[in-house]
Amino acid sequence: MKPGNASTVADIDGAAIDGADVDVAIVGAGFAGIGMATQLRRRGRDSFVVLERADGVGGTWRDNVYPGIACDIPAHLYSFSFRPPADWATRFPRGPEIRDYLQRTVDEEGLTPFIRLGCELVDARWDAQAARWSLATNRGPVRARMLVLAVGRLSEPHIPEIDGLDGFSGTVVHTAQWHPGVVSGGERIGVVGTGASAVQIIPHLAELAEELVVFARTPAYVVPREDREFSAEERARLLDAGNARALREQLLLDADRAFAQRLRLVPDIDEIRDLALGHLAAQVSNPLLRQALTPDYEIGCKRILLSDDYFPALERPNVVYEPSALTSVVENKACAASGATHDLDVLVLATGFEATRPPVAVRVRGRDGQVLDDHWSAGMVSYASTTVAGFPNMFVLDGPNAALGHNSAIYMIETQLDYVLGALDYVAEQSISSIEVTAEAEAAYTAEIDERSAPTVWLTGCNSWYVDSRSNRLTLLWPGTAVSFRERNGTFDPAPYAVRHGESGEPMATPGGGAR
Ligand code: NAP
């Protein structure tokens, strides 16, 4: 069978894909989409396509090329467990290394013929009659039995509402839209935000700028990063699959211990708070700056950042820490909530992503034409963080309650891949044409999430983008350890699903025997 099993699928890039009819359509070629494609391919399933709107693979690691981009999860944990170990240079991988790793995965797993670059999903509709997803893309229609949304949660830059931003006389750039020409040196640069992206880019921009102004609405908790290069001997040892697996296991369990902090358990939360405040005290000698950098909310409620060069950068003579939000812009003047104004040439928005409201949701219509964004009008809900009631034959990777603040996103993605593969096997074995989680199961899982979330720091510590402001529910993060996510959601169980065998018209039946 040809890749994509399509009647008129032409070549890989640029050509039309009219009439593609596949078993599985995967939307997105980041970690999740590439992981899904790898697993399908390895199982000999050749009838799939990966639709990718950009001109390259890599997702967030393709888009984020700002100076200093790196991962704050160790490389041997932030990589696929089912791939041969990569030769990582440092404990924490740099952005370009991760990008190369993903491209290499595509090449070595033979995925290129399945990937349609420059192919944006415009509309997805469930065709109940045919038990198919009917997709419209900018390169023509695609039909698919199964739809896997792997669009990530860090794919749509969040541009805050700042009066006059459009009229800024200089250059405005979001960190995820960085390009080499933005800064050449000697500019007056403003950075908006103090999240993970900001603390990585600020030390680099501080060296280039004539003046750098950091607009800090909320100071971050920062702990030592302690990155280091692996020795030649370590690199050789970690190329052995057994050694790499043992390190991965250890890193996973070590990182998972931090979940006790998110439950506000003592002494864990006190220890991490002391570590962060001690790091601040050790690195910032100016008492006024130190005071401005001291958070007034509980640690762990926002992502705890890792940096050894952020605080020192703020003490440089050419850096101004503006302890308030950027509220408006008039020509080249950036006005802070404090009333201060700063003349700038470049404004860098390190303001995060549209994570709680994934824009793709307005493009997806399930059973009876229901729009996914409407189903999620009070925030994302799901069953097993992967399937959604009313949206048959659809799986969402890295979506509702599938992220973590304290451990590896790749471990979570792999857990979801196992779940989806289990579902696909079940569908194939039982000759099922349509499978949909029941509304009751989704409601029960949502209640379970709420119960698990209640004691966590995310719901009791501060406002963060992990919480959907429409419902004040934790919709982004899994409120538990990474290992507990696998225990709960790593294995597909058909019980909460209604299924349809054969073609249209036959009633849906639950595996327990009931029809609906
Ligand atoms: P983010 O965590 O959402 O941070 C956005 C920042 O912008 C916040 O500090 C926010 O302040 C601030 N902000 C928004 N509007 C503002 C305004 N008008 N004035 C001043 N500040 C404003 O975004 P991010 O740093 O891009 O990180 C997003 C996620 O990407 C991370 O949590 C992580 O998952 C991932 N990431 C990971 C790494 C890594 O090393 N693995 C690196 C980069 C990103 P408030 O806090 O007050 O809302």
Boltz pocket constraint, residues with backbone or C-beta under 6 A from the ligand:
constraints:
  - pocket:
      binder: B
      contacts: [[A, 70], [A, 71], [A, 72], [A, 73], [A, 154], [A, 160], [A, 161], [A, 162], [A, 175], [A, 192], [A, 193], [A, 194], [A, 195], [A, 196], [A, 197], [A, 198], [A, 200], [A, 215], [A, 216], [A, 217], [A, 218], [A, 302], [A, 303], [A, 324], [A, 325], [A, 326], [A, 327], [A, 350], [A, 351], [A, 352], [A, 353], [A, 404], [A, 463], [A, 465]]
      max_distance: 6.0
